[in-house]
Amino acid sequence: MVEKTPILDTLTYLFLMLGIVVVGFPIIYTIIAATLPIEEVSKVPMPLIPGDQFWVNIQEAWSRGDLGTQLFNSFIMAAGITFGKIVVSMIGAFSIVYFDYRFRTVAFVAVFCTLMLPVEVRILPTYEMAANLFGPLQPVWDALHLNSLVSWIAGHEIEVALEWCLLDSYTGLILPLVASATCTFLFRQFFLTVPEELCEAAKMDGASAMTFFRKILLPLSKTNIAALVVIEFVYGWNQYLWPLLITTNPKMTTAIIGLQHLIPSPEDVPEWNIALAGALIVMLPPILVVLFMQRWFVKGLVDPEK
Amino acid sequence: MIKRSIFRSKTLPYFLILPQILVTATFFYWPAVQGLAQSLMRSDPFGHRNTFVWLDNFIALFTDPLYLKSIGITLIFSLSTAFVAISFGLFIATMANRALKAKPLIRTMLIWPYAVAPAVSGMLWLFLLHPSYGVIAIALKNWFGVDWNPVLRGSDAMIMVIIASAWREVSYNFIFFLAGMQAIPKSLIEAAAIDGASPFKRFWKITFPLLSPTLFFVMVMNIIYTFFDTFGVIHTVTQGGPGGATNILIYKVYQDGFIGLNLGSSAAQSIVLMTLIISITVVQFKYVERKVQYAG
């Protein structure tokens, strides 16, 4: 750095190597375990030389855990959350920053209040909400005596119950997690730094609000969007509690939940090689996204703090 | 805050903000109100009738020894995890910041655990620390004579979930600390070096104080992570056991509400957690706002 400190520099690299090994150890060990046959894995201690059963274990984990379907579900959920969050919060922030209307501040405060309130703290009522999205409208319906109105129109007695169940559906997996104040806040901060002249020039050229949004704001936000794509994809993919609650059908659940069925219980044959092969498959997509989009990921994670 | 140059439209801004408001109202405000109402009521076992019982649920909660125990466990778990993850992350980041060569490679090798789901992280460590197959457990037994058994002993189970939770968070903290250190002007460090301050002194007198806003932010994020996101770790590794030794608050909400179907108590627990997180957020914003100017 500034002066020559050969001993300290050597130590630095030594500690770094050590740190990388400590951090990487679980994954290295998992990869080794996933290549071994069952007899080797349950040997004590497990050999540290990779075996040749990697594809066999991967295939076994794939078919036993029905990972094909579940990875697809995970992907739909992660992509849906990412896309939904970014679209909803971007147009929301656009409305808050570039327009002046009566309820602007109210809307902003209402959204801002949900910042950092994870779905975990309100699981039960949110679950009830997802079980019947129209539940809160039922009292309104009853109070307005719309039943009798419908009956009168139809000419005979009809009981109308409003119901829209989100359990075991993609909508249910995605929609409740789309409510995010963080993204809205981020886009708002970013839009505020966009020079006023751009908007003035666009208006002078006769561009409408939506043209300005499409042609100017959207291209300018590219980096921010890329960063959010990485962060939200990882967030969506790694969701645990919510999919656990609202999916009961194994065909609708996500890979992270499905993976738990591969963990051998104390009574079973300890087939850790297959469980860990499954774990490798499931954690690969978000790791690849983070590694390949590292630059945007770090930027997106660190910048909002400032 | 708003732009000087704005668009004029009567209806468009409402349409644009509508999706956000709808989702927020449906999945945040309405459930929150419902939860609050539920926490003040007691439902009969068939869910037909609700009786309004004022704060009985809360009184029952705070006189329940199991709940008080769970609070204690959550504090131990949360603080230890945050401490391990922060000190390790800070140490590695300091080292990485000193390294002159291969910086991108080092960063790449250290950030990927962030992408691993807490539940999967729990699974990996469950295997490493498994009392009969786990390589670390066996090494502990053979080399140090430690009788490691997280299945039966609560303290061992606690250590296991702390490690599994901290591992993933180390890389998160690492990213923030490294970015924070790179933002410190080189000239400050150089000036101190010319004045004869050793690398250690420079770290404690310059880097560390300038890093304090980052440190505070990371601390808050770690606490929130350990309170809520670690549900996956607990559910995979210990399921709150043995004997409730790792039954943290968020897991208890799930157990009481979904498994035990004690709606009133579960709602009251949710309200307690909500209050907690809202106060953390408020404190953070107050503090961060003051600190921003200091950080320049």
Interface residues (C-beta under 8 A of the other chain):
Chain A: M1 V2 E3 T5 L8 D9 T12 Y13 F15 L16 G19 I20 V23 G24 F25 P26 I27 Y29 T30 A33 V41 S42 V44 P45 M46 V87 V88 S89 I91 G92 F94 S95 I96 V97 Y98 F99 D100 Y101 F103 R104 A107 A110 V111 T114 L115 M116 L117 P118 V119 E120 V121 R122 I123 L124 P125 T126 Y127 E128 M129 L133 P136 L175 P176 V178 A179 A181 T184 F191 L192 E196 C199 E200 K203 S208 A209 M210 F212 V234 W237 N238 Y240 L241 L244 L245 I256 I257 L259 Q260 I263 P266 P270 W272 A275 L276 A279 V282 M283 P286 I287 V289 V290 L291 Q294 F297 V298 L301 V302 E305 K306
Chain B: M1 I2 K3 R4 S5 I6 F7 R8 S9 L12 P13 Y14 L16 I17 P19 Q20 I21 V23 T24 A25 T26 F27 F28 Y29 W30 P31 A32 Q34 G35 Q38 F88 F91 I92 M95 A96 R98 A99 L100 I106 R107 T108 M109 L110 I111 W112 P113 Y114 A115 V116 A117 P118 A119 V120 S121 M123 L124 W125 L126 F127 L128 S132 Y133 V135 I138 A139 V151 W167 V170 S171 Y172 I175 F176 A179 I189 E190 A193 I194 P199 T214 F217 I224 F228 D229 F231 G232 H235 T236 I250 V253 Y254 G257 F258 L263 S266 A267 S270 L273 M274 I277 I278 I280 T281 V292
